[in-house]
Amino acid sequence: MEQSPKHFYRYRKIAGESGEFLRKTLLEDELYFAKPSSFNDPFDCLPSFQFDATDAEIIKYYAGFLRSATH
Protein backbone atom coordinates (compact mmCIF):
# COMPACT_ATOMS: atom_id res chain seq x y z
CA MET A 1 0.00 0.00 0.00
CA GLU A 2 1.23 3.52 -0.76
CA GLN A 3 2.52 5.64 2.10
CA SER A 4 2.01 9.34 2.55
CA PRO A 5 4.92 11.51 1.45
CA LYS A 6 7.37 12.59 4.14
CA HIS A 7 7.43 16.15 2.81
CA PHE A 8 4.86 18.43 1.24
CA TYR A 9 6.03 21.45 -0.70
CA ARG A 10 3.97 24.46 -1.62
CA TYR A 11 5.63 27.43 -3.26
CA ARG A 12 4.06 30.82 -2.62
CA LYS A 13 4.98 34.47 -2.85
CA ILE A 14 5.94 36.04 0.46
CA ALA A 15 4.51 39.50 -0.27
CA GLY A 16 0.91 40.68 -0.19
CA GLU A 17 -2.08 38.42 0.41
CA SER A 18 0.05 35.30 -0.16
CA GLY A 19 2.33 36.44 2.65
CA GLU A 20 -0.62 36.54 5.04
CA PHE A 21 -1.57 32.99 4.08
CA LEU A 22 2.04 31.92 4.65
CA ARG A 23 2.13 33.62 8.06
CA LYS A 24 -1.06 31.82 9.11
CA THR A 25 0.33 28.52 7.86
CA LEU A 26 3.59 28.85 9.76
CA LEU A 27 2.44 30.55 12.95
CA GLU A 28 -1.17 29.43 13.39
CA ASP A 29 -1.12 25.95 11.77
CA GLU A 30 -3.80 27.10 9.34
CA LEU A 31 -4.03 25.97 5.72
CA TYR A 32 -5.65 27.90 2.90
CA PHE A 33 -7.76 26.10 0.30
CA ALA A 34 -8.93 28.10 -2.69
CA LYS A 35 -12.56 27.89 -3.78
CA PRO A 36 -12.98 25.58 -6.77
CA SER A 37 -14.63 28.45 -8.65
CA SER A 38 -11.26 30.26 -8.60
CA PHE A 39 -9.35 27.40 -10.25
CA ASN A 40 -8.06 28.04 -13.75
CA ASP A 41 -8.73 24.45 -14.87
CA PRO A 42 -12.42 23.44 -14.97
CA PHE A 43 -11.43 19.77 -14.53
CA ASP A 44 -9.53 20.27 -11.25
CA CYS A 45 -12.60 19.25 -9.23
CA LEU A 46 -13.72 16.47 -11.54
CA PRO A 47 -11.31 13.61 -10.81
CA SER A 48 -11.65 10.47 -12.85
CA PHE A 49 -10.63 7.06 -11.56
CA GLN A 50 -10.18 3.89 -13.53
CA PHE A 51 -9.79 0.53 -11.84
CA ASP A 52 -8.41 -2.37 -13.82
CA ALA A 53 -9.78 -4.93 -11.38
CA THR A 54 -12.81 -7.08 -10.89
CA ASP A 55 -15.56 -6.03 -8.49
CA ALA A 56 -14.37 -8.73 -6.07
CA GLU A 57 -10.78 -7.40 -6.17
CA ILE A 58 -11.95 -3.84 -5.52
CA ILE A 59 -14.11 -4.94 -2.57
CA LYS A 60 -11.21 -6.98 -1.15
CA TYR A 61 -8.86 -4.00 -1.46
CA TYR A 62 -11.20 -1.54 0.26
CA ALA A 63 -12.17 -4.06 2.96
CA GLY A 64 -8.47 -4.49 3.79
CA PHE A 65 -7.92 -0.75 3.72
CA LEU A 66 -10.82 -0.14 6.13
CA ARG A 67 -9.60 -2.88 8.48
CA SER A 68 -6.10 -1.37 8.62
CA ALA A 69 -7.51 2.15 9.15
CA THR A 70 -9.58 1.11 12.17
CA HIS A 71 -6.74 -0.71 13.99
KOLPA-324506 format. One record per residue (C-alpha): residue in three letters; x, y, z. Coordinates in Angstrom, 3 decimals, padded with zeros to 6 digits. Layout:
REM KOLPA-324506
<atom code="Ala" X="X" Y="Y" Z="Z"/>
...
This chain:
REM KOLPA-324506
<atom code="Met" X="000.000" Y="000.000" Z="000.000"/>
<atom code="Glu" X="001.227" Y="003.516" Z="-000.760"/>
<atom code="Gln" X="002.522" Y="005.635" Z="002.100"/>
<atom code="Ser" X="002.005" Y="009.336" Z="002.547"/>
<atom code="Pro" X="004.919" Y="011.508" Z="001.454"/>
<atom code="Lys" X="007.370" Y="012.590" Z="004.143"/>
<atom code="His" X="007.427" Y="016.152" Z="002.814"/>
<atom code="Phe" X="004.855" Y="018.434" Z="001.240"/>
<atom code="Tyr" X="006.034" Y="021.453" Z="-000.705"/>
<atom code="Arg" X="003.966" Y="024.461" Z="-001.625"/>
<atom code="Tyr" X="005.634" Y="027.427" Z="-003.262"/>
<atom code="Arg" X="004.060" Y="030.824" Z="-002.615"/>
<atom code="Lys" X="004.976" Y="034.473" Z="-002.846"/>
<atom code="Ile" X="005.943" Y="036.045" Z="000.461"/>
<atom code="Ala" X="004.505" Y="039.496" Z="-000.268"/>
<atom code="Gly" X="000.906" Y="040.678" Z="-000.190"/>
<atom code="Glu" X="-002.076" Y="038.416" Z="000.412"/>
<atom code="Ser" X="000.047" Y="035.301" Z="-000.161"/>
<atom code="Gly" X="002.333" Y="036.441" Z="002.646"/>
<atom code="Glu" X="-000.616" Y="036.537" Z="005.037"/>
<atom code="Phe" X="-001.574" Y="032.988" Z="004.077"/>
<atom code="Leu" X="002.040" Y="031.918" Z="004.647"/>
<atom code="Arg" X="002.125" Y="033.620" Z="008.061"/>
<atom code="Lys" X="-001.056" Y="031.822" Z="009.113"/>
<atom code="Thr" X="000.329" Y="028.516" Z="007.864"/>
<atom code="Leu" X="003.589" Y="028.845" Z="009.759"/>
<atom code="Leu" X="002.442" Y="030.548" Z="012.948"/>
<atom code="Glu" X="-001.166" Y="029.435" Z="013.390"/>
<atom code="Asp" X="-001.121" Y="025.946" Z="011.775"/>
<atom code="Glu" X="-003.799" Y="027.098" Z="009.340"/>
<atom code="Leu" X="-004.033" Y="025.973" Z="005.721"/>
<atom code="Tyr" X="-005.647" Y="027.896" Z="002.901"/>
<atom code="Phe" X="-007.760" Y="026.103" Z="000.298"/>
<atom code="Ala" X="-008.933" Y="028.105" Z="-002.692"/>
<atom code="Lys" X="-012.556" Y="027.889" Z="-003.784"/>
<atom code="Pro" X="-012.979" Y="025.578" Z="-006.768"/>
<atom code="Ser" X="-014.627" Y="028.454" Z="-008.651"/>
<atom code="Ser" X="-011.261" Y="030.264" Z="-008.597"/>
<atom code="Phe" X="-009.351" Y="027.399" Z="-010.246"/>
<atom code="Asn" X="-008.061" Y="028.043" Z="-013.751"/>
<atom code="Asp" X="-008.733" Y="024.454" Z="-014.870"/>
<atom code="Pro" X="-012.420" Y="023.439" Z="-014.965"/>
<atom code="Phe" X="-011.433" Y="019.772" Z="-014.525"/>
<atom code="Asp" X="-009.526" Y="020.268" Z="-011.248"/>
<atom code="Cys" X="-012.602" Y="019.255" Z="-009.234"/>
<atom code="Leu" X="-013.717" Y="016.473" Z="-011.537"/>
<atom code="Pro" X="-011.309" Y="013.611" Z="-010.815"/>
<atom code="Ser" X="-011.654" Y="010.472" Z="-012.853"/>
<atom code="Phe" X="-010.628" Y="007.057" Z="-011.562"/>
<atom code="Gln" X="-010.181" Y="003.895" Z="-013.533"/>
<atom code="Phe" X="-009.794" Y="000.533" Z="-011.837"/>
<atom code="Asp" X="-008.413" Y="-002.367" Z="-013.819"/>
<atom code="Ala" X="-009.776" Y="-004.932" Z="-011.379"/>
<atom code="Thr" X="-012.811" Y="-007.077" Z="-010.887"/>
<atom code="Asp" X="-015.561" Y="-006.026" Z="-008.486"/>
<atom code="Ala" X="-014.372" Y="-008.728" Z="-006.065"/>
<atom code="Glu" X="-010.779" Y="-007.399" Z="-006.165"/>
<atom code="Ile" X="-011.948" Y="-003.843" Z="-005.519"/>
<atom code="Ile" X="-014.106" Y="-004.942" Z="-002.570"/>
<atom code="Lys" X="-011.209" Y="-006.983" Z="-001.148"/>
<atom code="Tyr" X="-008.856" Y="-004.001" Z="-001.460"/>
<atom code="Tyr" X="-011.200" Y="-001.545" Z="000.255"/>
<atom code="Ala" X="-012.165" Y="-004.058" Z="002.961"/>
<atom code="Gly" X="-008.467" Y="-004.491" Z="003.791"/>
<atom code="Phe" X="-007.924" Y="-000.752" Z="003.720"/>
<atom code="Leu" X="-010.821" Y="-000.140" Z="006.126"/>
<atom code="Arg" X="-009.600" Y="-002.885" Z="008.479"/>
<atom code="Ser" X="-006.104" Y="-001.366" Z="008.620"/>
<atom code="Ala" X="-007.512" Y="002.147" Z="009.147"/>
<atom code="Thr" X="-009.579" Y="001.114" Z="012.170"/>
<atom code="His" X="-006.745" Y="-000.710" Z="013.989"/>
